[in-house]
Amino acid sequence: MAPKEIRGQLGSMFQFFFILGVTTSYWMDYGVSMNFSATSKQWQIPVAFQLVPGGLLGLGMLLTRESTRWLAKKGRREEAMASLMWVRGTDSIEVQEEFAEIIAGIEKEQRATEGFTWKEFFLPANRYRMFVAVTMQIGVQLTGNTSLAYSVLTVIYPPKANAGLTSPAIASLTMIYLEAMTYDISWDPVPWLYMSEIFPTRLREGGIAIGTATQWLFNFVFSQITPHATKGKSLEEMEQVFKSMKTAIDFEKVHHDVHAMFHPDDQKESAKHVE
């Protein structure tokens, strides 16, 4: 659908809007936690909010026409031409030339993929392409960005809403923003664009599918095997991990008071022994 002159830029915009959505979700969660008491509304409002863009996308899909290339591949060329004219908004000579290029490309692709077998992926040149696609996607996960995204809020979020950000939290936020800025202009978008360009027509669909599967597989693997400093600790206990005296809680005293509340007889028995 994208014009060839700006296909790369539009492809990169996918990642831009993905990051924009993640950022919006973080600030939405923060705003709700700061302005609503600890009730079900704290999770219901963010979930309801994310249904809005999803709903608009779903409704928009009902108004979108079939892909020009898909229609042309199915032999429905009149509909394909109408779809291209709808996307471009005109029936100019340039659009007709583009449609002719699409038809020629599809015919060439069909000839090129005739007799294709998976054994072709193991040819020396194609093995190298596969190696590049797979290792780039593994490299994306080795940056640690996935594990950081999963655990970031448990590190920086103060346990008391009116306590403000602690010094360790401010330092964490600074480093997180620096990491995000460098990651989002390098490892995040580049592998997807590069992977879509290195495979020949015969292997492009399969190669991209394997690369994408690798990304999500190792996304899951690294999120599970990365040891988290926050594992088994509450948000309040995280303040002790970072040695924050402003918001840290004396947990021994808390546990003692809770035990005394629910087991008053034990407290009396202990007092007798002291006497």
C-alpha positions in Angstrom: 0.0 0.0 0.0 2.8 2.4 0.8 4.5 4.2 -2.1 8.0 2.8 -2.8 9.6 6.2 -2.3 8.5 6.4 1.4 8.0 2.7 2.3 11.0 2.7 4.7 9.8 5.8 6.5 6.3 4.5 6.9 7.6 1.1 8.0 9.6 2.9 10.8 6.5 4.7 11.8 5.0 1.4 13.0 7.6 1.2 15.7 7.2 4.9 16.5 3.5 4.5 17.2 4.2 1.3 19.1 6.5 3.1 21.5 4.1 6.0 21.7 1.4 3.6 22.9 3.7 2.1 25.5 4.6 5.5 26.8 0.9 6.5 27.0 0.1 3.4 28.9 2.8 4.1 31.5 1.6 7.6 32.1 -2.0 6.5 32.1 -1.2 4.0 34.9 0.7 6.6 36.8 -2.0 9.2 36.5 -4.7 6.8 37.7 -2.6 5.6 40.6 -2.0 9.2 41.7 -5.7 10.3 41.4 -7.7 7.3 42.4 -7.8 5.3 45.6 -6.6 1.7 45.7 -9.8 0.2 44.2 -10.7 -1.7 41.1 -10.8 1.6 39.2 -7.0 1.6 39.1 -7.0 -1.2 36.6 -10.4 -0.8 35.0 -9.7 2.7 33.7 -6.5 1.8 31.9 -8.0 -1.3 30.4 -11.1 0.6 29.3 -8.9 3.3 27.7 -6.9 0.9 25.7 -10.1 -0.5 24.2 -10.7 2.9 22.5 -7.8 2.8 19.9 -8.4 -0.9 19.4 -12.1 -0.4 18.7 -11.3 2.5 16.3 -8.8 0.2 14.5 -11.3 -2.6 14.3 -14.0 -0.3 12.9 -11.5 1.2 10.4 -10.7 -2.3 9.1 -14.3 -2.7 8.0 -13.9 0.4 5.8 -10.5 -0.6 4.3 -10.4 -2.3 0.9 -8.5 -5.4 0.1 -4.9 -5.1 -0.8 -4.1 -4.3 -4.4 -1.5 -7.0 -4.6 -3.7 -9.6 -3.0 -6.5 -8.9 -5.4 -4.1 -9.0 -8.4 -2.7 -12.4 -7.2 -6.3 -13.7 -7.1 -6.8 -12.6 -10.7 -9.3 -9.9 -9.8 -7.5 -7.1 -11.7 -10.3 -4.7 -12.1 -10.9 -4.7 -8.3 -7.1 -4.4 -7.8 -7.0 -1.3 -10.0 -9.9 0.2 -8.1 -8.3 -0.5 -4.8 -5.0 1.2 -5.9 -7.0 4.2 -7.2 -8.8 4.4 -3.8 -5.5 4.4 -1.9 -3.7 6.9 -4.2 -6.9 9.1 -4.6 -6.4 9.5 -8.3 -6.4 7.8 -11.7 -3.3 9.4 -13.0 -0.7 8.0 -15.4 1.6 7.4 -12.5 -1.0 5.2 -10.8 -1.6 3.2 -14.0 2.2 2.8 -14.4 2.4 1.6 -10.7 -0.4 -0.9 -11.3 1.5 -2.2 -14.4 4.6 -2.6 -12.2 2.6 -4.5 -9.6 1.2 -6.9 -12.2 4.7 -7.5 -13.6 6.2 -8.0 -10.2 3.5 -10.6 -9.3 4.1 -12.5 -12.5 7.8 -12.4 -11.9 7.3 -13.6 -8.3 5.1 -16.5 -9.4 7.7 -17.6 -11.8 10.5 -17.1 -9.2 8.7 -19.1 -6.5 7.5 -22.0 -8.8 8.8 -25.2 -7.4 10.0 -23.7 -4.2 11.1 -26.1 -1.4 12.3 -25.4 2.2 15.6 -27.0 1.3 16.6 -23.8 -0.4 16.9 -22.2 3.0 19.9 -24.4 3.6 21.9 -23.2 0.6 25.1 -21.4 1.6 24.0 -17.9 0.7 20.6 -18.4 2.2 22.0 -19.9 5.4 23.9 -16.7 5.9 20.7 -14.6 5.4 19.0 -16.8 8.0 21.9 -16.4 10.4 21.8 -12.6 10.1 18.0 -12.4 10.6 18.0 -14.8 13.6 21.0 -13.3 15.3 19.7 -9.7 14.9 16.5 -10.6 16.5 18.3 -12.4 19.4 20.5 -9.4 19.7 17.4 -7.2 20.2 16.5 -9.3 23.3 20.1 -9.4 24.5 19.9 -5.6 25.0 17.8 -6.4 28.0 15.0 -4.0 26.9 12.3 -6.6 27.3 13.2 -7.5 30.9 13.5 -3.8 31.7 10.1 -3.1 30.3 8.6 -5.8 32.5 10.2 -4.7 35.7 10.7 -1.0 35.3 7.6 0.1 37.4 8.5 -2.1 40.4 11.9 -0.4 40.6 10.9 3.3 40.3 7.5 3.5 41.7 7.4 4.8 45.4 5.2 2.9 47.8 3.6 6.1 49.2 1.8 8.4 46.7 2.8 11.5 48.7 6.4 10.6 49.3 7.7 11.8 46.0 10.5 10.3 44.0 13.5 9.1 45.9 17.1 9.8 44.7 17.6 6.2 43.5 14.3 6.4 41.6 15.3 9.6 39.9 18.6 8.0 38.8 16.7 4.9 37.6 14.3 7.1 35.6 17.2 9.0 34.0 19.0 5.8 32.9 15.7 4.2 31.7 15.0 7.2 29.4 18.5 7.2 28.1 18.3 3.5 27.3 14.9 4.0 25.6 16.1 6.8 23.4 19.2 4.9 22.2 17.3 1.6 21.8 14.4 3.1 19.8 16.7 4.6 17.2 18.9 1.5 16.8 18.1 -2.0 17.8 14.3 -1.5 17.8 13.4 -0.5 14.2 16.5 -1.5 12.2 16.3 -5.3 12.4 12.8 -5.3 11.0 13.7 -3.1 8.0 16.9 -4.9 7.3 15.3 -8.4 7.6 12.6 -7.4 5.1 15.3 -6.4 2.5 17.9 -9.2 2.6 15.8 -12.2 1.4 15.1 -12.9 -2.3 11.6 -13.1 -3.5 11.5 -16.9 -3.2 12.4 -16.8 0.5 11.1 -13.5 1.7 7.9 -14.6 3.3 9.4 -17.6 5.0 12.6 -15.8 6.1 10.6 -12.9 7.7 8.3 -15.4 9.4 11.3 -17.2 10.9 12.9 -13.9 12.0 9.7 -12.7 13.6 9.2 -16.0 15.4 12.7 -15.8 16.7 12.0 -12.3 18.1 8.9 -13.4 20.1 10.5 -16.7 21.2 13.5 -15.1 22.7 11.3 -12.3 24.1 9.6 -15.0 26.1 12.8 -16.8 27.0 14.7 -13.8 28.3 11.8 -12.5 30.2 11.6 -15.8 32.0 15.3 -16.5 32.7 16.5 -13.0 33.5 17.0 -12.8 37.3 15.1 -9.9 38.7 16.2 -7.9 41.7 12.6 -7.4 42.4 11.6 -11.1 42.6 9.6 -11.9 45.7 9.7 -8.3 47.0 6.8 -5.9 47.4 7.0 -2.3 46.3 7.6 -1.3 49.9 10.5 -3.7 50.3 12.1 -2.3 47.1 12.7 0.9 49.1 15.0 -1.1 51.4 16.8 -2.6 48.4 17.7 0.9 47.2 18.4 2.0 50.8 15.8 4.8 50.7 15.3 6.2 54.2 12.5 8.5 53.3 10.0 5.9 52.4 11.5 2.7 53.8 9.3 0.8 56.2 10.4 -1.1 59.4 9.1 -4.5 58.3 10.1 -6.2 61.6 8.0 -3.8 63.5 5.1 -4.2 61.0 5.3 -8.0 61.2 5.4 -7.8 65.0 2.4 -5.5 65.2 0.4 -7.7 62.8 1.2 -10.8 64.7 0.2 -9.1 68.0 -3.1 -8.1 66.4 -4.1 -11.6 65.3 -2.4 -13.5 68.1 -2.9 -11.5 71.3 -2.5 -14.6 73.5 1.0 -15.1 72.3 1.8 -11.5 73.3 0.5 -12.0 76.8 2.4 -15.2 77.2 5.6 -13.5 76.1 5.0 -10.7 78.7 4.6 -13.3 81.5 8.0 -14.9 80.6 9.6 -11.5 80.7 8.2 -10.9 84.2 
